[in-house]
Amino acid sequence: MRCPTCGTRAAWHASSHRPFCSLTCRLIDLGVWLDECYRIPGKEADPGDVP
């Protein structure tokens, strides 16, 4: 399998950080989540819909 962060090939059973190859790649991905860089596209919110 390939690490989703760096693309390095890593054995699935040998890594305790799967699907990542290392703790570093795991923490990089966590940082992307915490910075809210992963987005799901959707329609724009209407300013009149704010409660």
Stockholm file with secondary structure:
# STOCKHOLM 1.0

chainA/1-51         MRCPTCGTRAAWHASSHRPFCSLTCRLIDLGVWLDECYRIPGKEADPGDVP
#=GR chainA/1-51 SS CBCTTTCCBCCTTTCTTTTSSSHHHHHHHHHHHHTTCCCCCCCCCCGGGCC
#=GC SS_cons        CBCTTTCCBCCTTTCTTTTSSSHHHHHHHHHHHHTTCCCCCCCCCCGGGCC
//
